[in-house]
C-alpha cells in the first residue's frame, strides 16, 4: 500500500434506530501506517460506528468508505483486506482453540504460519482445549492470534484487550507496533486510556454520537492543564491572581512552596512570574489523555444510547 494513503474516511456519519439517534456527526480519517484511537465511554457510539464501517449496518446519513469503497455496498470486497476483533468473542463451543484459529484463517483465505505459532506461544494459549472451556480472556486470545496472523492492510479492534491480563496487554501493544512498522493501518476502539496513549498517533473522542475532538495527544494538550510544583527563594504572593492559575495550594506558611494547575497557553507568563521569585525547585507534569477525557465526561456518567 502507498505511504500515507487514505484507508478509512468517515464523513458526517449518522445512524438512527427508530427515533433514537445513536450517531449524530462522526468524522474519522485513517491513513496507511497510522494507529487511530477511538475513545469514549460505553454508549457513546464507538461500536455502532465500527458496525457501519464493517458494513454490518447501513448508515442513516453521511458516508463511510474503506479503501475508497462504500462500506455498505462493497463490504464483501472490503472484508478481504481487513481483520476485525470485537470486545466479546463468541466461538464454536465444540472446536478447540487451535481448530478455531485455523478455521478463522481459512475463512480469510490465510494460512497458519510460523508467525501463528509464535503468537500462540507469546499469548500462552493452550490450543488443545475446547472453546467452551475458555475464559473470556482466552477467547480474546484466539481472535487476536487469528487477526495478527492475517496479512491485510486494515485491522479494527473494538475493546480487544478486555479480559486480558497486563502481560498479554503488553504483547497486544507490541503486535500493534509491529503492524504500524509494516505500514498497516489500525483502528483501535478502547476505554483504556493508557493503552490508547501508548499506541496511537491520532485520537478521536466521541461523545453522545458526535466526534468532538480529533488530533494527536500533543496537539490536544492545549485544551487542558499542566500540574506544577514549585519552590522559590521569595514568597509567591500574587500567584493566586495570575491568569491561568487554578487549584493553588501553598505548602508552607512562607508561601515559597506551592502546587497548582495552569492552563497550557498561560505557562509562559506564569513561568516569568515564578522566575522573578528565584526558582529553587520546579516540577511540571503535562496533561494526560485521562485529563483531556475527564474534561469532556466529568458530568456525563449516564450515557446509554449508541453502543
N, C-alpha and C positions, 0 to 999 in steps of 0.2 A: 504494500500500500504506500502511496506517495506521502512524504512527510508533511505534517500539518494539514492533511486533507480533512474536510468536514465529514464526520462519520454519522453524527446524530444531530438533528435540527428540529427542535420543538418550538413552535411559534403560536402564542396566544391560545394555548390548548384549553378547551373547556370540555367538561363531561358532567351530565346530569343524569340522575337516576330518579325518574318521575319529576317531582317538584324540588328534589334535593340537588343542589349544585355542589358536586364533590370537587370539581376542578373549575376554577373561575378564570385564571390567567397564568398559565405555566409556560415559561420560556427557558429552554435549555439548549446549550450547544456543546458538543464534544468532538475534539479533533483527534487525529491519529497520534498515538504516543502520549495521550493525556489520561489522567485519572480524575474524574469528576465526582466530588462528594455531594450527595443529595440528602440533605438533613431536614428533620422536622419531627415533632412528636407523633405518636400513634394517632391517626385520624387526620393528619394534615393533608394527605393526598399523595404520599410517596408511591404506595403500591398501586393505586389507581393509575397514576401517570405511567408506571412501568408496564401495567397491563395494556395500556394504549400503545406504548412503544413496541410491545411484543405482538401486537395485532390480535390480542385476546378479546378486547372490547373496542368498539368504534367510538371515536371522539364525537362530541356534540357540536364542536366548533373549533376553529384553529386548525393546525396541521402538525403532523409528526412524520418525519422522514428519516430513514436509516439507509446509509449508503446511497442517498439520493432517491430512494424508492419510497413509495407511500406505505406507511406502517400497516395499514389495514388491507389495502388491495394487494400488496406484494409481499405479504407476511411469509408465505412459503419460501419464496426466493431469499428473503432476508435471513430466515432461520438457518439456512445452510452455512451462514458465515457468522453466527453468534452462539455464545454459550450463556446459559442462564441458571442461576441458583437462587431459589426462593428462601424465605426465612424459616419455613417449616416444610420439611421434605417428607413426602409420603412415598413409600417404596413397596414393591411386590412382596408380601409377607413371607412367601414360601421360597423365595430365591435367597441365596447367600449374598453377602456384600460383594464378593468377587464377581459372581454371576451378574449382579446388577450393574456394576461398573462396566463390564464388557458389553452388556445389553445397551446401556446408555451410549457407549462409544459406537457400537454397531448402528444404532438408530441415527447417529450423527454422521455415519459413513467415515468413522475414525477407527484407528487401530489401537489395541493395547500394546504399549511400547515400553522400553526400559524406563522412560520417564514415569509411566504409570506405576511401575514397581517402586521407583524411588519415592513417589508421593505416598504410596501405601505405607512404606517404611517410615517416612517422615511423620505422617499423621498417626502412626502406630495403630492402624486399623486391622483387626482380626477379620480377614475376608472370608474365613470359613464358616462364620456364624450366619444364621438366617436373619433376615431383616426384622422379623417380628421380635427378635430378642434384643435389638439395638436400642440404646438410649437415644434421645433427641440429638445429642452431640455426635454420636456415631452415624446417625442418618445424615447429618450435615456433612460429615467427612466423606461419605460415599459420593454425594453430589459434588462436593468440591474437588475430589480426586478426579472424577469423570470430567469436570469442567476444565481443570488445569491440564488434563491430558489432551484436551482438544486444541487443535491448531486452527483458530479462527481470528477474525480481526476485531470483534467486539465481545466483551464479557460484561454481563449485567448481574450484579449481586444485590439482592434485596435482603438486608439484615442477615448476611451469610454466616456470621460467627455466633449467632445465638445458640447457646448450649455448648460452646467450645470452652475448654479451659485456657488460661493465659498462654501456655506453651504452644497450643495449637493456633491460637490467635496470632502469635508471632510468626508461625510458619505460613499462615494465610497472608500476612503482611509481606513476607519475603517473596512469596509467589506472585503477588500483585506487582511488586517492584520489578521482578523478572519480566513480567508481561510488558510493563512500561518500557523497560530497556530494549525489548524486542520490537518496539513500535506499535504495540497493540493498544486498544482503547478500552477503558474500564469505566463503567457507571456503577458507583457504589452508594447504595442507599443504606443509611445507618443512623441509629440514635446514640451510638457510642462515639462521643465527640473526640476522644483521644485517638481513636482509630482513624477517623477522618483527617484529623490534624496531622498525623504522621505520614499519611499516604497520598493525600490529594493535592493536585496542582490548583484546582479551582473548586470552589464551594458554592453551592446554591442552597439557600434557605427557603423552605416552603412553609407558609402559614395559612391555614384555612383556605386551601386550594389555590393560593397565589404564591408565586416565587417573588419574594420581597427583597432579596439581595443576592447578587452573584459577583464573585471575584476571588482573587487569591486571599488567603488569610492576611497576608501583609497589606494588601490594598484595602482591606476592610477594617484594619485595626484603628483607623482614624475615627471609627464610629463608637469606640468605647474608650476606657480609661486605663492609664498605667498606674501601678501601685508604687509609691515612693516611700522609702525610709531614709531619713537624713539626720546627721548630727553636725552642728555648726559651732563655731567658736563664739559667735554673738547670738543673742536671742532672736527668734524668728517672729517677733511681733509684727503684725500686719499681714502675715501669711493668710490669715482667715479672710482677708479682704481681697486677696489676689484672684483674678479672673481665672476660672477653670479648675480651682482647687475645691475638692469635696471631701467629706468624711475626715476632717482634720482631727488628729488626736495627738496632743503633746504628751511625751513620755516622761518629762521631768518638770519640776517647778520653775526651772530657769528658762524654759521654752527654747532649749537648744537641741532637743531631740524630738522628732515628730514623725508620724506616719500619716499619709493621706493618699487620696487618688487624684489624678489630674487628667483633664481632657487632653487627648493626644495632640490636638492642634494648639495647645497652650503650653506645651513643655518648654519651648524656648524662653518664653517670658518668665516662667516660674524658675527655670534654672538661673536666669540673670539675677532674680531676687535672692536665691539661695547663695549664689556665688558672692554676692555683696556682703553676706554674713560669714564668709570664710568656711567652706565645706571641709569637715573633718572626715566624715564617712558618708557614703551615698550608695544606696541600692535601689535600682528601678526594675520592676517586673513588667514586661509588656503584656497587653491583654491577650487572653487565650480565646480559642474558639468557644469555650464554655461561657466566658464573659459575654461574648457577642450574642450567643444563642439566648442567654438569660435576658438580655436586653429586650428581645422580642417576645419572650414567652413567660416572663415572671408573673404576669397577671392573666395568663391564659392556660389554665390547667385542665379545662374540661372539654376540649375538643372531642367530638365523637364521630363526625362525618368525614368521609373521604378515604378511609383506608380500605 
